[in-house]
Amino acid sequence: MKQHAWLLFDGKLWQRNYWEHIVRNEPDWNQIRAYIQNNPLQWTLDKLNPVYGQSRGDA
């Protein structure tokens, strides 16, 4: 019996070209931290975002 109501998904679930990364030093860690903090801000500009362009008036 399913415990979660997952909807059917007709696409890929995993990110293409995804790989793990070993943090080797503090500058590396700081760069990863900055990416994690700043990346969500880029979502409005991402062409995979279903509402891409609407906030820019392109829709």
Number of C-alpha atoms within 10 A of each C-alpha: 3 5 5 6 6 7 6 6 7 6 6 7 7 7 7 7 5 7 6 5 7 7 12 8 8 9 10 12 13 12 12 14 11 11 11 11 10 11 9 10 10 8 13 16 13 13 10 9 10 9 14 16 14 10 10 10 7 7 8
